[in-house]
Amino acid sequence: MDSFFIFILLGFLIWFWFDSIGAKEKARLTCREYCTKGNVQFLDDTVALSKLRFRRNRLGRLNFYRVFKFEFSSNGDDRYNGKVALLGQFVEKVQMDAYPIIEG
């Protein structure tokens, strides 16, 4: 019975790891897209997990709620922060700090 429990736990951990990789990639691509649309530079081409919780979706099912942080720049010399929130594999919201718009 102990080996069965360990097998189930190991399977869950592997599934969670792959799910986390997929969520991080989705967040990274979303941030890149938002930065391109906002005409700002997505710095370091990466996101960092800052929050992980359980939350219910519209159907009432529990999903992982993940918040990733990222940085962007409007002129290449400054750094601003942003966040992207995912519920499961779906983007729930994207927030970016206020930044000066460089015209030119």
C-alpha positions in Angstrom: 0.0 0.0 0.0 2.9 2.4 0.7 4.4 1.9 -2.7 1.0 2.7 -4.3 0.7 6.0 -2.3 4.3 6.9 -3.3 3.4 6.1 -7.0 0.3 8.3 -6.9 2.3 11.1 -5.2 5.1 10.9 -7.7 2.5 11.0 -10.6 0.9 14.1 -9.1 4.3 15.8 -8.7 5.2 15.1 -12.3 1.8 16.4 -13.5 2.2 19.5 -11.4 5.7 20.2 -12.7 4.5 20.0 -16.4 1.4 22.1 -15.6 3.7 24.7 -14.0 6.0 24.8 -17.0 3.0 25.3 -19.3 1.6 28.1 -17.1 4.9 29.9 -17.0 5.3 29.7 -20.8 1.7 31.0 -21.2 2.5 33.9 -18.9 5.8 34.7 -20.7 4.1 34.7 -24.1 1.2 36.9 -22.8 3.7 39.4 -21.3 5.7 39.6 -24.5 2.4 40.2 -26.4 1.3 42.9 -24.1 4.6 44.6 -24.1 4.7 44.6 -27.9 1.2 46.1 -28.1 2.2 48.7 -25.5 5.4 49.6 -27.5 7.6 48.8 -24.5 10.5 46.4 -24.1 9.9 43.1 -22.3 13.0 42.8 -20.2 14.9 39.6 -19.7 12.2 37.6 -21.6 11.2 36.0 -18.4 8.5 35.9 -15.7 8.8 34.9 -12.0 6.2 33.1 -10.0 5.2 35.3 -7.0 1.9 33.7 -5.9 0.4 30.2 -6.0 -3.0 29.4 -4.6 -6.2 27.4 -5.2 -9.1 29.3 -6.6 -12.4 28.3 -8.1 -13.2 29.0 -11.8 -16.6 30.1 -13.2 -17.8 26.5 -13.1 -16.9 26.2 -9.4 -13.9 23.8 -10.0 -10.7 24.3 -8.1 -7.7 25.4 -10.2 -4.3 26.7 -9.5 -4.2 30.5 -9.4 -0.7 31.8 -10.3 0.6 35.3 -10.4 3.8 36.0 -12.3 5.9 39.2 -12.1 7.8 40.6 -15.0 9.7 43.8 -15.9 9.5 46.1 -18.8 11.1 49.3 -20.0 9.7 52.2 -22.0 13.0 53.7 -23.1 15.7 51.0 -22.3 17.1 52.9 -19.3 14.3 52.3 -16.8 12.6 49.3 -15.3 8.9 49.0 -14.5 7.0 46.1 -13.0 4.0 44.1 -14.2 2.0 41.2 -13.2 0.0 38.5 -15.1 -2.5 36.3 -13.3 -3.5 32.9 -14.6 -6.3 30.7 -13.4 -5.4 27.3 -14.6 -4.0 27.9 -18.1 -6.2 30.9 -18.8 -5.0 34.5 -18.4 -7.2 36.3 -15.9 -5.6 39.8 -15.9 -2.4 41.7 -16.8 -1.3 44.7 -14.8 1.5 47.1 -15.8 2.9 50.0 -13.8 2.3 53.5 -15.2 5.2 54.5 -17.4 6.1 57.5 -19.5 5.2 57.3 -23.2 8.2 58.1 -25.4 7.1 59.7 -28.7 9.5 59.8 -31.5 
